[in-house]
Amino acid sequence: MMLTDKTAVIYGAGGSIGGAVARTFAREGARVHLVGRTAETLDVVAKDIAAAGGHAETAVLDALDETAVEAHIASLDAVDVSFNLVTRGDVQGMPLLDMPVDDFVRPVVTAVHAQFITARAAARRMAERGSGVILTLNSGSAHGSPMMGGTGPADAAMDTLVRNLAMELGPRGVRAVGLWAAGVPETLTREKLAAVDSAMVLDDAALQGLLANLAGMRMTRRNPTLAEVAATAAFLASDHAGGITGTFVNVTGGMVPH
């Protein structure tokens, strides 16, 4: 197993991607700490992990709360992997000329704020030990994302933060690396799509049409699965990926060609 005896903290672990990553990390031998704002969703993931013979603990806190994040990290015996997957409040489907300032700025501020707080808290502990991995994920939209509001600038900020962390932390044995993933079908419920774009009210047929259109936009002509994203994250968190830092691994199926 790739993550035997590793301790991983996953922020946003009650979400679709967070839960899948947590289950995969546990299956690969990690002791997983599930962090989020809603106890009920965290408990579902923790029970699944326990039922499969893994180890998981939950903590209800907001990744934007610096004091709470620092206290939680300090309470752990060690932290080998930190993965921030919290939502950012993105608003999409609206031209920039029509978008309110708050809707544009929110994902940028939230992404940088939450990512910096959690990465710094973990990296301080990792640097003392001389090892560790900081992981993050975004949609790879930094190179141009029309009609997606602040998503592109937020992703660009996260890309830059990862690279700067990698440069500063590398000499102390800590890697910083991310994943680009976009349009993973298992995460695209009608409710979630409408929450991001209020004009996107879809029936089942329209949702399937959207997924088919997304597949057609990829080099592979197929949509990546949640399992593939989680497996890539587990590899990057493991010692097998020890030579990878300061970059993002493209899990979009070629939707983002960079």
Phi and psi restraints in degrees (value plus and minus 20) as a CYANA .aco file:
   2 MET   PHI     -92.6   -52.6
   2 MET   PSI     -46.2    -6.2
   3 LEU   PHI    -138.5   -98.5
   3 LEU   PSI       6.5    46.5
   4 THR   PHI     -76.4   -36.4
   4 THR   PSI     110.8   150.8
   5 ASP   PHI      48.4    88.4
   5 ASP   PSI      -9.5    30.5
   6 LYS   PHI    -107.9   -67.9
   6 LYS   PSI     126.1   166.1
   7 THR   PHI    -129.3   -89.3
   7 THR   PSI     102.2   142.2
   8 ALA   PHI    -139.7   -99.7
   8 ALA   PSI     115.0   155.0
   9 VAL   PHI    -130.0   -90.0
   9 VAL   PSI     104.7   144.7
  10 ILE   PHI    -140.3  -100.3
  10 ILE   PSI      95.4   135.4
  11 TYR   PHI    -110.7   -70.7
  11 TYR   PSI     113.5   153.5
  12 GLY   PHI      60.9   100.9
  12 GLY   PSI       9.4    49.4
  13 ALA   PHI     -92.1   -52.1
  13 ALA   PSI     -31.1     8.9
  14 GLY   PHI    -107.0   -67.0
  14 GLY   PSI     -26.5    13.5
  15 GLY   PHI    -102.9   -62.9
  15 GLY   PSI     157.2   197.2
  16 SER   PHI     -81.1   -41.1
  16 SER   PSI     -72.7   -32.7
  17 ILE   PHI     -92.0   -52.0
  17 ILE   PSI     -63.3   -23.3
  18 GLY   PHI     -78.6   -38.6
  18 GLY   PSI     -63.2   -23.2
  19 GLY   PHI     -85.6   -45.6
  19 GLY   PSI     -61.3   -21.3
  20 ALA   PHI     -84.9   -44.9
  20 ALA   PSI     -62.0   -22.0
  21 VAL   PHI     -83.9   -43.9
  21 VAL   PSI     -63.9   -23.9
  22 ALA   PHI     -80.8   -40.8
  22 ALA   PSI     -65.3   -25.3
  23 ARG   PHI     -83.1   -43.1
  23 ARG   PSI     -60.2   -20.2
  24 THR   PHI     -88.2   -48.2
  24 THR   PSI     -64.5   -24.5
  25 PHE   PHI     -77.9   -37.9
  25 PHE   PSI     -65.2   -25.2
  26 ALA   PHI     -84.0   -44.0
  26 ALA   PSI     -60.9   -20.9
  27 ARG   PHI     -84.0   -44.0
  27 ARG   PSI     -48.0    -8.0
  28 GLU   PHI    -107.9   -67.9
  28 GLU   PSI     -11.8    28.2
  29 GLY   PHI      82.5   122.5
  29 GLY   PSI     -18.6    21.4
  30 ALA   PHI     -99.3   -59.3
  30 ALA   PSI     129.2   169.2
  31 ARG   PHI    -106.5   -66.5
  31 ARG   PSI      98.5   138.5
  32 VAL   PHI    -129.1   -89.1
  32 VAL   PSI     111.6   151.6
  33 HIS   PHI    -128.5   -88.5
  33 HIS   PSI      95.3   135.3
  34 LEU   PHI    -113.6   -73.6
  34 LEU   PSI     100.5   140.5
  35 VAL   PHI    -141.8  -101.8
  35 VAL   PSI     116.7   156.7
  36 GLY   PHI    -195.6  -155.6
  36 GLY   PSI    -196.8  -156.8
  37 ARG   PHI    -115.2   -75.2
  37 ARG   PSI     -29.9    10.1
  38 THR   PHI    -144.5  -104.5
  38 THR   PSI      93.8   133.8
  39 ALA   PHI     -81.6   -41.6
  39 ALA   PSI     -59.0   -19.0
  40 GLU   PHI     -81.1   -41.1
  40 GLU   PSI     -65.0   -25.0
  41 THR   PHI     -90.6   -50.6
  41 THR   PSI     -55.3   -15.3
  42 LEU   PHI     -85.0   -45.0
  42 LEU   PSI     -60.0   -20.0
  43 ASP   PHI     -84.5   -44.5
  43 ASP   PSI     -55.5   -15.5
  44 VAL   PHI     -80.7   -40.7
  44 VAL   PSI     -66.8   -26.8
  45 VAL   PHI     -85.5   -45.5
  45 VAL   PSI     -63.3   -23.3
  46 ALA   PHI     -81.4   -41.4
  46 ALA   PSI     -60.4   -20.4
  47 LYS   PHI     -86.5   -46.5
  47 LYS   PSI     -58.6   -18.6
  48 ASP   PHI     -82.4   -42.4
  48 ASP   PSI     -62.7   -22.7
  49 ILE   PHI     -85.9   -45.9
  49 ILE   PSI     -63.9   -23.9
  50 ALA   PHI     -83.1   -43.1
  50 ALA   PSI     -60.3   -20.3
  51 ALA   PHI     -83.7   -43.7
  51 ALA   PSI     -48.4    -8.4
  52 ALA   PHI    -109.2   -69.2
  52 ALA   PSI     -15.3    24.7
  53 GLY   PHI      70.3   110.3
  53 GLY   PSI     -10.2    29.8
  54 GLY   PHI    -114.0   -74.0
  54 GLY   PSI    -198.5  -158.5
  55 HIS   PHI    -140.6  -100.6
  55 HIS   PSI     104.7   144.7
  56 ALA   PHI    -165.2  -125.2
  56 ALA   PSI     120.7   160.7
  57 GLU   PHI    -146.2  -106.2
  57 GLU   PSI     132.7   172.7
  58 THR   PHI    -136.3   -96.3
  58 THR   PSI     132.8   172.8
  59 ALA   PHI    -165.1  -125.1
  59 ALA   PSI     104.8   144.8
  60 VAL   PHI    -114.0   -74.0
  60 VAL   PSI      91.2   131.2
  61 LEU   PHI    -180.9  -140.9
  61 LEU   PSI     145.7   185.7
  62 ASP   PHI    -118.8   -78.8
  62 ASP   PSI     106.3   146.3
  63 ALA   PHI     -84.8   -44.8
  63 ALA   PSI     -32.5     7.5
  64 LEU   PHI    -106.5   -66.5
  64 LEU   PSI     -26.2    13.8
  65 ASP   PHI    -112.7   -72.7
  65 ASP   PSI      78.3   118.3
  66 GLU   PHI     -77.5   -37.5
  66 GLU   PSI     -63.9   -23.9
  67 THR   PHI     -82.8   -42.8
  67 THR   PSI     -64.2   -24.2
  68 ALA   PHI     -86.1   -46.1
  68 ALA   PSI     -61.3   -21.3
  69 VAL   PHI     -84.0   -44.0
  69 VAL   PSI     -66.3   -26.3
  70 GLU   PHI     -82.1   -42.1
  70 GLU   PSI     -61.8   -21.8
  71 ALA   PHI     -85.5   -45.5
  71 ALA   PSI     -59.8   -19.8
  72 HIS   PHI     -85.4   -45.4
  72 HIS   PSI     -66.4   -26.4
  73 ILE   PHI     -80.7   -40.7
  73 ILE   PSI     -60.7   -20.7
  74 ALA   PHI     -85.0   -45.0
  74 ALA   PSI     -44.1    -4.1
  75 SER   PHI     -99.8   -59.8
  75 SER   PSI     -31.8     8.2
  76 LEU   PHI    -109.2   -69.2
  76 LEU   PSI     128.1   168.1
  77 ASP   PHI     -86.4   -46.4
  77 ASP   PSI     -55.2   -15.2
  78 ALA   PHI    -181.6  -141.6
  78 ALA   PSI     143.3   183.3
  79 VAL   PHI    -161.7  -121.7
  79 VAL   PSI     100.7   140.7
  80 ASP   PHI    -121.2   -81.2
  80 ASP   PSI     -49.0    -9.0
  81 VAL   PHI    -158.6  -118.6
  81 VAL   PSI     113.4   153.4
  82 SER   PHI    -145.0  -105.0
  82 SER   PSI     106.5   146.5
  83 PHE   PHI    -151.0  -111.0
  83 PHE   PSI      95.3   135.3
  84 ASN   PHI    -119.9   -79.9
  84 ASN   PSI      98.0   138.0
  85 LEU   PHI    -147.6  -107.6
  85 LEU   PSI       7.0    47.0
  86 VAL   PHI     -91.4   -51.4
  86 VAL   PSI     131.3   171.3
  87 THR   PHI     -94.7   -54.7
  87 THR   PSI     139.3   179.3
  88 ARG   PHI    -140.9  -100.9
  88 ARG   PSI     -25.0    15.0
  89 GLY   PHI      56.6    96.6
  89 GLY   PSI      14.4    54.4
  90 ASP   PHI     -82.6   -42.6
  90 ASP   PSI     122.9   162.9
  91 VAL   PHI    -142.0  -102.0
  91 VAL   PSI     106.7   146.7
  92 GLN   PHI    -151.5  -111.5
  92 GLN   PSI     155.4   195.4
  93 GLY   PHI      61.6   101.6
  93 GLY   PSI      -5.7    34.3
  94 MET   PHI    -151.4  -111.4
  94 MET   PSI     115.1   155.1
  95 PRO   PHI     -79.5   -39.5
  95 PRO   PSI     126.5   166.5
  96 LEU   PHI     -79.1   -39.1
  96 LEU   PSI     -52.2   -12.2
  97 LEU   PHI     -86.6   -46.6
  97 LEU   PSI     -41.5    -1.5
  98 ASP   PHI    -123.7   -83.7
  98 ASP   PSI     -24.8    15.2
  99 MET   PHI    -104.0   -64.0
  99 MET   PSI     111.5   151.5
 100 PRO   PHI     -81.8   -41.8
 100 PRO   PSI     127.5   167.5
 101 VAL   PHI     -76.9   -36.9
 101 VAL   PSI     -64.6   -24.6
 102 ASP   PHI     -80.6   -40.6
 102 ASP   PSI     -59.3   -19.3
 103 ASP   PHI     -88.0   -48.0
 103 ASP   PSI     -53.6   -13.6
 104 PHE   PHI     -92.7   -52.7
 104 PHE   PSI     -63.2   -23.2
 105 VAL   PHI     -98.6   -58.6
 105 VAL   PSI     -50.2   -10.2
 106 ARG   PHI     -71.3   -31.3
 106 ARG   PSI     -73.1   -33.1
 107 PRO   PHI     -84.2   -44.2
 107 PRO   PSI     -51.2   -11.2
 108 VAL   PHI     -86.7   -46.7
 108 VAL   PSI     -71.2   -31.2
 109 VAL   PHI     -84.7   -44.7
 109 VAL   PSI     -65.0   -25.0
 110 THR   PHI     -83.6   -43.6
 110 THR   PSI     -64.0   -24.0
 111 ALA   PHI     -81.0   -41.0
 111 ALA   PSI     -70.4   -30.4
 112 VAL   PHI     -86.1   -46.1
 112 VAL   PSI     -62.7   -22.7
 113 HIS   PHI     -80.9   -40.9
 113 HIS   PSI     -75.2   -35.2
 114 ALA   PHI     -87.0   -47.0
 114 ALA   PSI     -63.7   -23.7
 115 GLN   PHI     -83.8   -43.8
 115 GLN   PSI     -61.5   -21.5
 116 PHE   PHI     -86.2   -46.2
 116 PHE   PSI     -64.1   -24.1
 117 ILE   PHI     -80.3   -40.3
 117 ILE   PSI     -69.3   -29.3
 118 THR   PHI     -92.6   -52.6
 118 THR   PSI     -59.3   -19.3
 119 ALA   PHI     -85.2   -45.2
 119 ALA   PSI     -63.7   -23.7
 120 ARG   PHI     -84.1   -44.1
 120 ARG   PSI     -63.1   -23.1
 121 ALA   PHI     -80.2   -40.2
 121 ALA   PSI     -65.7   -25.7
 122 ALA   PHI     -92.0   -52.0
 122 ALA   PSI     -62.5   -22.5
 123 ALA   PHI     -83.3   -43.3
 123 ALA   PSI     -53.2   -13.2
 124 ARG   PHI     -80.3   -40.3
 124 ARG   PSI     -63.7   -23.7
 125 ARG   PHI     -89.3   -49.3
 125 ARG   PSI     -62.0   -22.0
 126 MET   PHI     -83.4   -43.4
 126 MET   PSI     -62.3   -22.3
 127 ALA   PHI     -82.4   -42.4
 127 ALA   PSI     -54.3   -14.3
 128 GLU   PHI     -84.2   -44.2
 128 GLU   PSI     -55.8   -15.8
 129 ARG   PHI    -107.7   -67.7
 129 ARG   PSI     -38.8     1.2
 130 GLY   PHI      63.7   103.7
 130 GLY   PSI       1.2    41.2
 131 SER   PHI    -183.2  -143.2
 131 SER   PSI     136.9   176.9
 132 GLY   PHI     129.7   169.7
 132 GLY   PSI     145.7   185.7
 133 VAL   PHI    -155.9  -115.9
 133 VAL   PSI     107.5   147.5
 134 ILE   PHI    -121.9   -81.9
 134 ILE   PSI     101.3   141.3
 135 LEU   PHI    -135.6   -95.6
 135 LEU   PSI     130.3   170.3
 136 THR   PHI    -170.3  -130.3
 136 THR   PSI     151.9   191.9
 137 LEU   PHI    -166.3  -126.3
 137 LEU   PSI     118.9   158.9
 138 ASN   PHI    -167.3  -127.3
 138 ASN   PSI    -194.6  -154.6
 139 SER   PHI    -108.3   -68.3
 139 SER   PSI     -21.6    18.4
 140 GLY   PHI      52.3    92.3
 140 GLY   PSI       6.0    46.0
 141 SER   PHI    -111.2   -71.2
 141 SER   PSI     -10.5    29.5
 142 ALA   PHI     -87.8   -47.8
 142 ALA   PSI     -39.2     0.8
 143 HIS   PHI    -113.7   -73.7
 143 HIS   PSI      -5.9    34.1
 144 GLY   PHI     109.9   149.9
 144 GLY   PSI      95.5   135.5
 145 SER   PHI    -168.3  -128.3
 145 SER   PSI      55.0    95.0
 146 PRO   PHI     -82.6   -42.6
 146 PRO   PSI     127.9   167.9
 147 MET   PHI      45.1    85.1
 147 MET   PSI       1.5    41.5
 148 MET   PHI    -139.8   -99.8
 148 MET   PSI      -2.4    37.6
 149 GLY   PHI      36.7    76.7
 149 GLY   PSI    -148.1  -108.1
 150 GLY   PHI    -106.1   -66.1
 150 GLY   PSI     -15.0    25.0
 151 THR   PHI     -80.7   -40.7
 151 THR   PSI     -66.6   -26.6
 152 GLY   PHI     -81.3   -41.3
 152 GLY   PSI     -71.4   -31.4
 153 PRO   PHI     -80.3   -40.3
 153 PRO   PSI     -56.2   -16.2
 154 ALA   PHI     -85.2   -45.2
 154 ALA   PSI     -63.9   -23.9
 155 ASP   PHI     -83.7   -43.7
 155 ASP   PSI     -59.3   -19.3
 156 ALA   PHI     -82.3   -42.3
 156 ALA   PSI     -60.9   -20.9
 157 ALA   PHI     -83.5   -43.5
 157 ALA   PSI     -61.0   -21.0
 158 MET   PHI     -87.0   -47.0
 158 MET   PSI     -60.1   -20.1
 159 ASP   PHI     -78.6   -38.6
 159 ASP   PSI     -65.6   -25.6
 160 THR   PHI     -87.4   -47.4
 160 THR   PSI     -60.1   -20.1
 161 LEU   PHI     -80.5   -40.5
 161 LEU   PSI     -64.2   -24.2
 162 VAL   PHI     -80.1   -40.1
 162 VAL   PSI     -64.8   -24.8
 163 ARG   PHI     -86.2   -46.2
 163 ARG   PSI     -59.8   -19.8
 164 ASN   PHI     -88.7   -48.7
 164 ASN   PSI     -59.9   -19.9
 165 LEU   PHI     -80.2   -40.2
 165 LEU   PSI     -63.1   -23.1
 166 ALA   PHI     -81.3   -41.3
 166 ALA   PSI     -60.6   -20.6
 167 MET   PHI     -86.8   -46.8
 167 MET   PSI     -60.7   -20.7
 168 GLU   PHI     -97.5   -57.5
 168 GLU   PSI     -55.4   -15.4
 169 LEU   PHI    -112.8   -72.8
 169 LEU   PSI     -39.8     0.2
 170 GLY   PHI     -72.7   -32.7
 170 GLY   PSI     -66.3   -26.3
 171 PRO   PHI     -83.5   -43.5
 171 PRO   PSI     -34.6     5.4
 172 ARG   PHI    -124.6   -84.6
 172 ARG   PSI      -5.0    35.0
 173 GLY   PHI      66.1   106.1
 173 GLY   PSI      -9.2    30.8
 174 VAL   PHI    -130.4   -90.4
 174 VAL   PSI     111.3   151.3
 175 ARG   PHI    -119.7   -79.7
 175 ARG   PSI     129.5   169.5
 176 ALA   PHI    -150.9  -110.9
 176 ALA   PSI     103.1   143.1
 177 VAL   PHI    -171.2  -131.2
 177 VAL   PSI     134.3   174.3
 178 GLY   PHI    -154.2  -114.2
 178 GLY   PSI     154.7   194.7
 179 LEU   PHI    -144.3  -104.3
 179 LEU   PSI     122.8   162.8
 180 TRP   PHI    -122.7   -82.7
 180 TRP   PSI     103.8   143.8
 181 ALA   PHI    -162.5  -122.5
 181 ALA   PSI     115.4   155.4
 182 ALA   PHI    -164.7  -124.7
 182 ALA   PSI     115.4   155.4
 183 GLY   PHI      45.5    85.5
 183 GLY   PSI      20.2    60.2
 184 VAL   PHI     -92.9   -52.9
 184 VAL   PSI      97.7   137.7
 185 PRO   PHI     -73.2   -33.2
 185 PRO   PSI     -60.7   -20.7
 186 GLU   PHI     -84.2   -44.2
 186 GLU   PSI     -35.5     4.5
 187 THR   PHI    -118.8   -78.8
 187 THR   PSI     -26.7    13.3
 188 LEU   PHI    -121.8   -81.8
 188 LEU   PSI      52.5    92.5
 189 THR   PHI     -98.9   -58.9
 189 THR   PSI     141.0   181.0
 190 ARG   PHI     -80.1   -40.1
 190 ARG   PSI     -58.1   -18.1
 191 GLU   PHI     -85.6   -45.6
 191 GLU   PSI     -62.2   -22.2
 192 LYS   PHI     -88.4   -48.4
 192 LYS   PSI     -57.9   -17.9
 193 LEU   PHI     -85.1   -45.1
 193 LEU   PSI     -62.3   -22.3
 194 ALA   PHI     -86.9   -46.9
 194 ALA   PSI     -49.5    -9.5
 195 ALA   PHI     -88.9   -48.9
 195 ALA   PSI     -50.5   -10.5
 196 VAL   PHI    -107.4   -67.4
 196 VAL   PSI     -58.4   -18.4
 197 ASP   PHI    -151.8  -111.8
 197 ASP   PSI      84.9   124.9
 198 SER   PHI     -83.6   -43.6
 198 SER   PSI     -40.2    -0.2
 199 ALA   PHI    -103.4   -63.4
 199 ALA   PSI     -29.1    10.9
 200 MET   PHI    -113.0   -73.0
 200 MET   PSI      55.5    95.5
 201 VAL   PHI    -122.7   -82.7
 201 VAL   PSI      85.8   125.8
 202 LEU   PHI    -136.9   -96.9
 202 LEU   PSI     123.8   163.8
 203 ASP   PHI    -109.6   -69.6
 203 ASP   PSI    -199.3  -159.3
 204 ASP   PHI     -81.2   -41.2
 204 ASP   PSI     -60.5   -20.5
 205 ALA   PHI     -85.0   -45.0
 205 ALA   PSI     -60.7   -20.7
 206 ALA   PHI     -87.3   -47.3
 206 ALA   PSI     -56.3   -16.3
 207 LEU   PHI     -84.6   -44.6
 207 LEU   PSI     -63.3   -23.3
 208 GLN   PHI     -84.5   -44.5
 208 GLN   PSI     -56.1   -16.1
 209 GLY   PHI     -84.3   -44.3
 209 GLY   PSI     -59.2   -19.2
 210 LEU   PHI     -82.5   -42.5
 210 LEU   PSI     -64.0   -24.0
 211 LEU   PHI     -84.4   -44.4
 211 LEU   PSI     -59.0   -19.0
 212 ALA   PHI     -85.3   -45.3
 212 ALA   PSI     -59.0   -19.0
 213 ASN   PHI     -85.1   -45.1
 213 ASN   PSI     -60.3   -20.3
 214 LEU   PHI     -81.8   -41.8
 214 LEU   PSI     -62.7   -22.7
 215 ALA   PHI     -80.4   -40.4
 215 ALA   PSI     -58.8   -18.8
 216 GLY   PHI     -88.0   -48.0
 216 GLY   PSI     -38.9     1.1
 217 MET   PHI    -104.5   -64.5
 217 MET   PSI     -26.2    13.8
 218 ARG   PHI    -119.8   -79.8
 218 ARG   PSI     131.0   171.0
 219 MET   PHI     -80.0   -40.0
 219 MET   PSI     -55.1   -15.1
 220 THR   PHI    -100.4   -60.4
 220 THR   PSI     -33.1     6.9
 221 ARG   PHI      39.6    79.6
 221 ARG   PSI       6.9    46.9
 222 ARG   PHI    -167.3  -127.3
 222 ARG   PSI     130.6   170.6
 223 ASN   PHI    -102.3   -62.3
 223 ASN   PSI     115.9   155.9
 224 PRO   PHI     -82.4   -42.4
 224 PRO   PSI     131.0   171.0
 225 THR   PHI    -116.2   -76.2
 225 THR   PSI     141.2   181.2
 226 LEU   PHI     -82.0   -42.0
 226 LEU   PSI     -57.7   -17.7
 227 ALA   PHI     -82.9   -42.9
 227 ALA   PSI     -57.0   -17.0
 228 GLU   PHI     -88.0   -48.0
 228 GLU   PSI     -60.2   -20.2
 229 VAL   PHI     -83.0   -43.0
 229 VAL   PSI     -66.3   -26.3
 230 ALA   PHI     -85.2   -45.2
 230 ALA   PSI     -59.3   -19.3
 231 ALA   PHI     -86.0   -46.0
 231 ALA   PSI     -57.3   -17.3
 232 THR   PHI     -85.0   -45.0
 232 THR   PSI     -61.0   -21.0
 233 ALA   PHI     -82.0   -42.0
 233 ALA   PSI     -61.8   -21.8
 234 ALA   PHI     -82.7   -42.7
 234 ALA   PSI     -61.5   -21.5
 235 PHE   PHI     -81.6   -41.6
 235 PHE   PSI     -66.5   -26.5
 236 LEU   PHI     -84.3   -44.3
 236 LEU   PSI     -50.5   -10.5
 237 ALA   PHI     -96.8   -56.8
 237 ALA   PSI     -35.9     4.1
 238 SER   PHI    -109.8   -69.8
 238 SER   PSI     148.2   188.2
 239 ASP   PHI     -88.7   -48.7
 239 ASP   PSI     -37.4     2.6
 240 HIS   PHI     -82.8   -42.8
 240 HIS   PSI     -45.7    -5.7
 241 ALA   PHI    -119.9   -79.9
 241 ALA   PSI       5.9    45.9
 242 GLY   PHI     -78.9   -38.9
 242 GLY   PSI     -40.9    -0.9
 243 GLY   PHI    -112.8   -72.8
 243 GLY   PSI     -15.7    24.3
 244 ILE   PHI    -128.5   -88.5
 244 ILE   PSI      99.1   139.1
 245 THR   PHI    -178.3  -138.3
 245 THR   PSI     140.8   180.8
 246 GLY   PHI      48.6    88.6
 246 GLY   PSI       4.2    44.2
 247 THR   PHI    -169.6  -129.6
 247 THR   PSI     153.8   193.8
 248 PHE   PHI    -137.5   -97.5
 248 PHE   PSI     116.0   156.0
 249 VAL   PHI    -112.1   -72.1
 249 VAL   PSI     108.6   148.6
 250 ASN   PHI    -106.0   -66.0
 250 ASN   PSI      88.3   128.3
 251 VAL   PHI    -133.0   -93.0
 251 VAL   PSI       9.5    49.5
 252 THR   PHI    -112.5   -72.5
 252 THR   PSI     -18.3    21.7
 253 GLY   PHI      50.0    90.0
 253 GLY   PSI      -0.8    39.2
 254 GLY   PHI      69.4   109.4
 254 GLY   PSI      -8.6    31.4
 255 MET   PHI     -83.6   -43.6
 255 MET   PSI     -59.5   -19.5
 256 VAL   PHI    -122.7   -82.7
 256 VAL   PSI      90.5   130.5
 257 PRO   PHI    -101.2   -61.2
 257 PRO   PSI     -24.5    15.5
